[in-house]
Every structure is written in structure tokens, then in C-alpha cells.
């Protein structure tokens, strides 16, 4: 049956139409609406929020926090606890908490859009020109609504890559979306890919008592991290009895009839596991958008090409978030959406995304960083010194019993300007912002020396990392031993 086509009228003309209601789409829409523009968001999913709310950022972090609470994972060594969980009851608790947080986030985003007068239109969008699109909504009969806009923002996000030859038709071979549809807590899990998503889920299931094996083709986990932080995570996992296989690859996955999955590796090893999580990266959601018809160009990897203003090759079409590629962080996507709309309508507000992007990895222990790594500085020929401090030397770190926590500050030897902050341990993703703000204003490690921190707090670790750095600076020329500050 042919779709009913609604003609363009005043209700279908907008200053801005946003495709996708994830972090970039929501914030871009609200930014334009805040300055008085008539805005609509087109969303093909049943609820707003995008992958961030439903399958990506928030679900994995929610499950992590719930798992730590339900199992007492972080308190077991401190208080001599034995990790014994009721797997069925724990699964119900985990999924119940996940659904509660998801519902709260959906309601919050919907309220934000409504408060700013942003119209939400259900359906799949397809561009038919640089300032025109068709929205197809399911139903009986299906409907098509033609919309026009002065500007369009594409914020359709990304989806997990599914390489050919991987048997995703097996219910126990998962990607980072389907892993959330848990039917049980697996006894053992092979995680293929040692990137952020793979490592986060590996740590989550490890906390639930699952035996973990991570298979990574490169020589380190999350190669963008400072090498010490990467090694620290590997050590934490291996100390708990899990395997991290670096420089290896999966040759095949097969189900032994009536039994577990068998994973064959390039090294000759064979694993027998309950489930497999294949975490091989993500690809932008661009299929079916009609980009060629609208004059929007893609790069060789299928990402939408944009300039520094997130403007595509079609001047009135912008793109932001995962669909344009790295860094593919929700925090950065939000800023990209805002910057794009400020440029589109000439708002004198946000002109660029800050180059100082903090990275947060919600593993157990957490890892976070901002600024340069040692490898970065060496590659650029930049002189630097290091200051280190450990959680086990910090009163709050001793109280919470964090065995793996450490901070590393990188700074210029001549000016003491802070160049990089690297943290592994509890609350790393919160602590990193202190260093980030110092770096935003070109500050030196003297800020930490001069500052007064609450005691006992983890934040105080900045002061002692700075003292350590000054000690190294004072002794480097003479080659004298480095002593810890009082």
C-alpha cells in the first residue's frame, strides 16, 4: 500500500531539523532553540536518547556501579569478604537498576526538549536535498512527512561493527549492544578486542565472578593510554585470575554441539567459554540517510566529513557525534552539537570544542587522562618531568583500600607547566577534572603545591604527585636519590 504523503506546510518548516536524539542531537537542538530558533528532532527509535542512553555509555556504567554494589567487589579484600553471589538474583537486580536509570534519562531528555520547545517527530529520516528531508513513520498505513529547514544537523550515532565470519547468529556470541540483553551471568567470557568497550565489559563481568579472557591483537590494552596506566589495568585483571592475551587474534568461533563455545586463536590456543563478546569497533549510522543526494561526502571509513565547525560538504548540513568519528565520546559529542549550531546560526557563544578532552575509562579500576602521554611528548621532542603518587600512600586511599590507584603528572621542567594528567584508581574520572582545569588556564604544578585540599581526600594525591615531581626536578641534574615528601 502506498504511503500517505503530507505536503509541506508551515508546521513542517523549521529553522533546524536534527536527525538523532543522542548527546550531539539533543544538545545541538536545545542550543538552537535556546536562541529562539524553531527546531525539530527526528528520532526513529521508540524513545529519545540514542545509543548513549539505550545501548552504550550509560547502560554499561550503570551495570558497573550496580555490580560493584551488589557484589561488594571493592570491599571484599578490605574486610576479608568472600565473593559469593546469587547469579539469578544479581541478574534481576542489575537489569532492574539498568531499566530504572534508562527510564530516568529518557524522561529527563524529553523534558529538556519540551522545555525548550523542540518538536519531536517519530520516524526514519532521509535527505532529499540539502535543506529538505522525508520522515517515514511506521503504522498502518505508513506515513511520509516532508520537512524543510534552514539547517540540518545529522547526529545519528554509531553501531557495533560485525565482521564477516563471526557467528553472531549464536545467542552466546554478542556485540556491545546485544550483551545488554542478558539471559544469565556467564561463567566465562572471551572478550575479543582490548579497546575501551571491551575492557569496560570485561571488568564489569569480572566483578560478577565471570572468568575473563581478553584477546587483543596489539601489544597493549587501549593503546591511546599512558603505558603505565595500561599495564596497571592488565596487572589488576591478572591478579584476580583473569587472562589478557596480547598480540593474538581469533581465527574462529564454533559451538560444540550441546556444549560451550570454542575459540581458536592464532597462537594455537583454544578457549572453551560460556559467551563471547566481540568488540571490534563501531561504524557511523549513515545508511539510508540519502547523503549523496544531499551532497554530503564521506571519508574512506564511511564517516561524514566535516570541517572545524562540523559543517559538511553541503554548507547547510552539519554533523556531530560518533557519526563523524573519533573521539566518539558523549562529552565531546555534546560540545560538537553546540558548536555546530552556533556556527550555523551565527550565535556568538561557542566557537570551538576545547582541545583538552578528558578521557574516562570505566574499568575496575577506573582510568582517566587529559593532555599528553609520555609517548606523545617524546615523539614531539618535548622536554618533560614526571611526578607520581600512589593511593596506598594517601589516607583516603588507605581507608577505601584501593590497591591499584596511582597518579602521574607530566610537566615542563623549565616552567613547571602541567602537560598531562594520568590516573588509575577509584574516582579517576572525577579527579582528572582538577588537573584539566589547571591545564585549561596554563597553570603549573605549583597550583597543587600552594592549594589546600580537604583531608582525607583522594584529591590530595595531586599535591604529593607535584611534590614528587619537584623532587625529581631538583635531583635530576645531580643524580641524587629521590625521596618522598613529608
N, C-alpha and C positions, 0 to 999 in steps of 0.2 A: 504494500500500500504506500502511495506517495506521501511524503511528509507535508504537513501544513506549513506553509511559508508565510511568516508575518512580515509585512513591509516595514521599511524604516519610517518611524515617526519620531516625534520629539522625545518620547520615552526611551527611544533606542539610540539617541545621540548623546555622547559623553565627551568630556574633556579628556578622560583617561579610562582605558579598559585594561585591566590586569588579568593575565591568564595564569591562574595558580594562586592558592591562598596560603602557601608556606611562609617562612620568615621573610624572604625578599618581597613576595607579593603583598603580604599584609602590611608591612612597614612602608613599602612604596605607595600603596593605595592610601593609607592613612596620612602619609606626608603630603600628598597632593590635596586630599580632602581638607586637611588642616588649614591650608591656604585658600580654601574656598572653591576648589575645583569639583566638578560633577564627576564622580568616579563609580565604576562598577568592577567587581571581581567576578570572573567566570571560573567555576570550580566543578570538575567532572565527578569528583568523589562525593560520597554521601554527606560528608561533613568537612568543614574547613580545617586548616592546619597543616596540610601537606604531609610529606614523609617525616618531617621533623617531629610532628605530634603523634603520628599513627604508626610508623614503622621504623623510625631512625633514632634521632637524637634523644628524645625524651623517654621512649619506651625502654631503651637499653639502660639509661641512667636510673630510671625508676626501679627496674628489676634489680639493678646492682644494689641500690640502697635497701630495698626490701629484703634481698638475700642476706646482706650483712646484718640486718636487724633480726630476721627470722632465725638465722643460724648462730648468731653470736660469734661470727668468724673472727672479728678483730679482737675479741676479748678472751678467746679460748686459751691462748698461751699465758696471758697476763694473770688469769685467775685459775689456771690449771683445769680448764674445761675440756671435755671430750666432745668432739664434733659428731653428734648423732642426731639425725633429723628424720622426721616422718615425711617421706618423699611425697606422698599423696597430699597430706595436709599442707605441706610447704608450697606445693604447686598451686593449691587453691588460694593460699594467702598471697602468693606472688601475683597471680593473674588478677585477683580481686583488687590489689593495690594498683596494678597497671591500668585496669579499666577505670578506676576512680580518678587517677591523675589525668588520664586521657580525656575523660568527660569534663573535668575542671578546665583543662586547657582549651578544649573546643568551645566551651561556654565563654571563656574569657576572650578568645579571639572574636567570637561572634558579637560579644558586647562591644568590643573595641571598634569593630567595623560599623556596627549600628550607631554607636555614639558619635561617630564622625560622618554619618550619613552616607556610607558606602553601600551601594546596592550589591547584593549577592545573587548571581544568576547561575542556576544549576545547568550543567551540560558540558559537552566537549566542544572546544573552540577550534575553528580552522580559519586561518587568514585567507581572505580572497583578494586582498590588496593591501597596500601599505598603511591604510587607515580604516580598513573595513574587515569584519570577520563574521562568520556564521556560527551560531551556537546550536548544537544539536542536543536536545534533551530527550531522554528515554521516556516512553509512555505509549499509550495506545489511544489515538495514533501518536507516533513520534512527531515532534515539532522542530522546526528550524526558525531561529530568530536572527535577523540580520542587524548587526550593530555597527555603528561608526564612531570614530573617536579622533580627536586631535593627535593623541599619542597613545601608544600601546606598550605595555611592559610584559615581557614574557618571563615568567617565573615558575616554570613547570617542574623544576627539580630534577632528580635523577633516580635511577633504579639499579639494582644489583646486576652486574654482568653475569651471564650464564654461558660459560664456554661450551662449545660443542664437545660431545663425548662424555660429559658428566651426567650420570643418570639421575637427573632431578625428578624423574617420574617415580623414583623410590621415595616413599614417605619419610625415610630417615636420612635422606640427602637434602640438606637445607641450604638456602641462601640467607642473607641477613634480614630479609622480610619474612620468609616462612618460618624461621627459627622462633618467631614470637608466637606462633600457633602451637604451643607446647601441648603434647598429649601426655608427657611424662618428663621427669628429670632424668636424663640419660645417665647410665652408669659410667660410660666412657664416651669421649668425644674427640674426633680428629678435626682440627681447625686448619684448613688449607689457606694459608696467607697470613703473614705476620704483620699486617698493617694495623691501623687504629681499630677498625671494626672487629677484625679477627682477634686481636689481643684483648679488647674490652669484653667480648663474649667469652673468651677463654677464661678470663679471671672471674667473671660472673658465675660460670658453671663450676669452676674450681671451688669457689666459696660454698657452693651447694653440695660439694662432695663428689662431683664428677671427676673421673680420671682424664686428664687433658694431654693431648699431644698436638703441638703446633708444628706445622710443616711450612717452612719459608725458604724460597729459592735463593735469597740474598744472604749476606754474611752477618746480618744483624736484624733484630726486630725494629720496625719503624725507623728506617734509615735516616729520616729527617731529624731525629732526636740527637742531642748530645750523646756521644758514645757511652759515657759513664751512666747516663740515665737508662739507656737501652740495656746495658749489661746488668744494671740493678734490677730491672724487671725480670730479666731472664733468671737471675740468681734467686729472686723471690719465688718464682714458679718452680724452679728445680728443687729448691729447699723443701717445698711442700710435696715433692714426689712426682711432679709433672715433667713431661719431656718437651724440649724445644729442639727441633731438628732443623738446623740451618744448612743452606747450600744443598737442599734436597728438593725433590719435586714429585708430584703424584703422576704415576703412569696409568693407573686405572683403579676404578672402584667397582666392586661387584658384590652381589648378595649371594651368600652361600645358602642354598635352599633350606628354609626352616631355621636358619641361624643368623649370626651377626653379619655386618658388613666387613669385607676385606679390602684393605687399601694397599696397593702395590706401589712402592717408591723407587725412584731412580737408583738409589743407593743399594737396592736389593732387599731392603727391609720390607716386611709385610706386617701391617697392623690389623688387629681384629677389634672393631669398635661397635658401639651401640648406635652412634649417629655420626654424621659428617657435616660440618659447616664449611661450605665453600665460599670464601670471602676474597673474590678476585677483582675487586674494584667496582666502580659504578660508571654508568653512562647517562648522559643527559637525555631527558624525555623530550625529544623533538619530533618523533614520528607522528604523522597525521596533522601537523600544525600548518601545513601549506607554506612553509618558509620560502621555498624557491619562488612561488607565485608572488610573494610579497617583497622579494628582493633581499632576503636575509641570508647571508653567507655563513657557512660552517667551516671549521678547520678540518685537518686530516683525521682528527679523532672524533669528529661529529659534534664538537662543542660550538656554540654560537659565538662568532667573532664579534668582539666589542672593543671600543676604544676606552680611554681613561674615564670617560663619563658614562660608560656602559651603554653607549649608543651603537646600534648595529649598522650594517651597510645600508639599511633603509633608514634615513635620518629621523623619522618619527616613530621608529620602533626601537625599544630598549630591551635589554635582557640582563637579568641579575640572578645570583644564587648558583646552585650546583649546575644549572644548565649551561653556564659559561666556563665551568671547570674549576680548577684549584683557586683558593684553598678549600672550597667546599665546606665551610664552617657556617653554622647557623648564625653566629655572631657577626661574621663578615657579610653574609647574605643580607642581613637586616640593613647594614650600613650601605651596601651596594644599592639596594632598592631605594633608600632615601636619597643617596647622591644622584642616582639616575633621574629621579623625579624633580629634584632641584634644578638639574641641568635642563630637563625637558621643558620646564615652565619658567625658567629664569628666576627661581626663588633665591634670594641672597642669604642662604642658610648653610647648607653643606656642599662643599665644592670637591671634596675628595675623601676617600677612605684612608684612615690613618695607616701608614706603612708598618706601624708597630702592632702587629697582630699577635695576641697571645694564643698559644695552642694548649688545649686541655685534653688530656687522655684519661678517661675514667676507668683505668685498670685498677687492680688492687696489688700494690699501692698506686695511688694517683700519680700522674706525671704532668708537669706543665712547664712551659718555657715561653720566653719572649726575647726577641733580639737574636744576636749572633751565637753560633756554636763555635767551639774551638776550631773545628774543621773549616768553617766559613772564614774565620779570621786568618788562619794560616794560608788558605787559598788566596786571599786578597793581600797577603803580606802585611797585615795589620799587627802591630805590637800589642801584647796584652799581658795581663797578670790575672791570677786566679785566687779567689777566696772561697774556702769551703767551711761548712759546718754540718754537724750531724744531729739528728733528732735525739739520739741517745745521750747527747751532752746538754740537752735543753730540758728544763724542769717539766714543761708541759709534755714534751715528747716522752719523758720517763713516766709521767702519770698515765698517759694513754697507752704506753707500751708499744710504740711504733718502732719495729726493729730495722726497717729499711730506709727510714727517712734521711734525706740529705739535701743540702742546698749548695749550689755552685754559682758564684758571681764572677763574671768576666769584666774586666775594666782596663782602661788605658793607663799604662804606667806613669806617663808624664802628667796628665790632668786628673787622673782617677775617675774619669767619666765612665759611667756604667754602660757596658756594651751588650750584656746578655745576662739573663737570669734563668737558671735551670733547677727544678725542684722535683724530687721524688719523695712521696710520702703522703700521709693523711693531710687533707685540705690543701694540697698543692695547687689545685685550680683556683682556689680563693687567694692564697698567699701571693701568687705570681703578680697580682694586680698592684701590689705595693711597689715592686720593682718597676713595673710597667709605667706607673705614674712618674717615678723618678726619671726614667728614660725619656718619657714624653717631654719633659722640661729640661732635658740636657743635664741632669744632675749627676753628681759624683757619689761614690760610696761614703763620702763624709756625711751625707744626709742620714745614713744609718748610724754612724758613729755619734752624731750630735743628737739624734732623736731619742725620745723616751718612750719605751714600749711597756704596755701592761705586763705584769709578772704574776703568775707564769702564763706565757702565751707562746704559741709556735712562731708568731710574728717576730719575736725577739731573735730568732735564728739569723735574721738579716744582719743584726748588729755584730754577731760573732763571726759570721762569714766575712763581713767587712774588716773586722779586726784581724782575721786570719790573712786576708789579702794584704793589709798594711804590713803585717809581719813579714810576709813573703817579699814585699816590695823593699822593705828595709834591709833584708838579709840577702837579697839575690846577688848583689854585686860582691859582697864579701864571702858568699858561700857558707855563711854561718847557719847552724841548725835553726829551724823554725819552731818556736814554742807557742803554745796556745795561750790566749789572753785570759786574765782572771775574770 
